[in-house]
Each structure stands twice: as C-alpha cells, then as structure tokens.
Amino acid sequence: MTTVQRTQTFDSSGVDGPNLDTWVALLAHAAEFAKRSVSIPEAEERARWHRATPSVITLQAVCLALVELPRLDRDERALGVDRAELLIAEHAVVLSEAWGTEPMPEGLLELLRDARAGVQVARSLAWIWTVSAEGFEMPHVATRIEELREDRGLQVALALPAGAEAPVGVPVLCVAPDRDEINVPGAQCSKVVAPATQWYVQSDGGALIAPLAGELPAGRPRLELLVDEGEPTRALHRALGAG
C-alpha cells in the first residue's frame, strides 16, 4: 500500500466563526487567530513594536486567509489575491518606517516573505482531481486539455499519463485557471480548488504531494506537464498522438 504524505497548511474548518464566503470575512476571521500570537517586547523596543503590531497582525491574517482562499468562489478569490497584495505592500512600508535605519528583526522579514509567497501560491490555484477509490486508471484527457488551452485560456495543466494506475490519495490531474470541464471518472476521483500540486514518488515507493510553488522536493514527479504558460509541451503533443 502506497503511503501518501502532504505538506501541512493552516485549516480553520470546524472552527466556529462567521460565514466565510467573502475575502473581508475570511481576513477578519484569520485576524482573530493572529491577534492571539502577538506579544510586545520589553524596554527600548516597546514603542517600535507598538507601532508595528497592527501590521504584524494584518500580515499574519493575510497569510492565514490566503491559505483558506479556495473556500471562496472564483471572483472573490481573484479579489482577495489583489487585496492581499495591496495590504502586504502597505504594511511592508509601515514596518520599514518603524525600524528606520535599524535592521528589521528576522521574524518580521520572514513574515513578509511568507505573505508574498502566499500570494504566489494563491495565484496558482487550480482544479485538482485526486483518486478516491481503488482501481483507478487514468483516462485520455489530452484532447480536452488542448481544447481548453485553445478556447478557454488554460495556462497550466499536469496529468498522469493515460492508462497509468494511481493509488488512493494522489492527484492525477491539475489545471489552472481552475477549469472543471474535463471528464475524469467521478466515482473514482474527487476534485477541489487548491494550489497547483505535483505527485512525487519517493525512494521508498511512497508518495509525496507538494505544491508546485516553493522548493523542489526529492522524488520523481509523476504528473506530466502538458501546458506551461499557455503553451503546449512536447508531452502534450506526444499524448495527443497516442490518443
């Protein structure tokens, strides 16, 4: 049996709170979590940190809210990413002014890096089909992917080669922007909107599922890149010829 590992993310599901169907509600909900983690240092740093604390809370909330962005519909997601980018830029200025000529603490620099990385990941949101039942065999999807690329502006597509088998829990198809007009057996797959991911086969035979954005993990990528920045790849041409 294949062991499937996934990278960990913040998850506020099951937590009592408002109806999180807009970016504003999502950000406010995340801010409640962020406020609980902020502490004010002592002595000479106190004034500087008092000025910076609202920005720290906002940036932490942005990081948390971006992870939960797939819960929103497509229009709200696009709006949320744009607003997150503006908030990051605004509060980066506040932090820079608070520290002036002094070096900014590494924790704040890391927070800014995380927030900016979160925007990059959010912009890579895709429809992802994951195997949910035993005995899955990948159907031919290359023709439909090429149609979506030509007619609907598909920018990225990764897919398991046609005819290949896959264990429960691994992604077999990933397309961005988040289009769902591809017929993959519904009885054997579930689909979600999430950051674009890749399935890596580990040296021990296990499966690691990791986002495309970020550091490249160890392992052999199992999904073939069929569309890259809107352009067909050799793998897509090869799959179309085989189909």
C-alpha positions, -999 to +999 in steps of 0.1 A: +000+000+000+014+034-010+020+059+018+008+094+008+023+124+026+011+160+022+026+193+031+008+209+061-013+241+059-035+262+082-071+249+083-098+267+101-126+242+091-147+232+120-139+264+139-169+285+150-170+318+132-187+339+106-199+327+072-166+328+053-179+335+018-161+368+011-124+379+014-134+405+040-150+379+063-121+355+057-095+381+066-114+392+097-117+356+109-080+350+103-071+382+122-087+367+154-062+339+152-033+362+145-040+386+174-035+357+199+001+351+188+014+387+191+034+397+221+052+431+228+089+430+237+102+450+266+121+483+272+136+502+242+118+481+216+084+487+230+075+519+211+087+505+178+067+473+183+036+491+194+037+509+160+044+477+142+018+454+160-012+462+138+009+455+107+021+422+122-014+411+129-026+421+095+002+403+077-003+371+098-040+373+090-033+377+053-011+346+054-038+326+071-066+339+049-046+332+017-044+295+027-082+294+030-088+312-002-100+281-021-132+282+001-143+313-019-158+314-054-136+324-083-145+361-084-139+365-046-106+346-049-093+370-076-104+400-055-088+385-024-054+380-040-054+415-053-063+430-019-038+408-002-010+421-024-020+457-016-021+450+021+013+434+020+028+464+002+011+489+026+023+472+058+058+465+045+062+502+043+049+507+079+074+481+092+102+496+072+094+531+086+091+517+122+127+503+121+141+531+100+179+527+097+179+498+122+179+462+108+144+448+109+140+416+131+144+384+111+110+373+123+093+402+105+114+397+074+103+361+074+066+371+079+069+394+048+085+366+028+057+342+039+030+367+029+045+373-005+049+336-011+013+331-001+002+354-029+023+334-054+007+302-042-028+318-043-023+328-079-015+292-088-050+279-076-062+251-098-088+224-101-071+192-088-086+157-093-075+132-065-080+095-066-107+085-041-113+048-049-091+017-056-085+005-091-081+039-108-068+040-143-061+074-159-084+081-189-072+100-220-076+138-213-051+153-237-076+162-263-099+180-239-069+198-223-058+211-258-094+223-264-094+242-231-059+257-239-071+270-273-106+281-264-106+289-227-071+302-220-058+273-200-024+282-186-011+252-168-020+215-170-004+185-154-018+150-158-009+114-152-002+096-185-033+079-200-036+042-189-014+046-158-027+034-124-027+055-092-033+048-055-059+065-034-050+100-022-028+112-050-036+139-076-039+127-112-049+160-129-042+196-122-054+225-144-052+263-139-070+286-141-095+264-122-115+249-150-135+218-143-148+209-178-128+177-180-143+142-177-124+122-151-144+093-136-163+109-107-168+076-089-131+073-086-120+109-082-128+139-061-119+174-071-111+206-052-097+240-058-063+242-043-027+254-051-014+235-081+004+203-069+026+176-081+029+139-070+064+129-063+074+092-060+098+087-031+128+064-030+109+040-007+079+039-030+058+064-010+040+094-025+047+130-015+021+156-026+036+191-027+027+225-042+044+235-074+053+268-059+082+266-035+112+244-031+115+213-053+112+182-030+131+150-035+114+123-056+104+116-092+075+138-105+046+115-117+024+141-134+035+152-169+034+189-176+011+193-207+006+230-208+031+256-195+022+293-195-005+287-221+018+268-245+016+231-253+046+210-243+062+180-260+044+158-236+010+172-248+019+166-284+030+131-276-002+124-257-023+138-285-006+115-309-011+085-287-048+093-283 
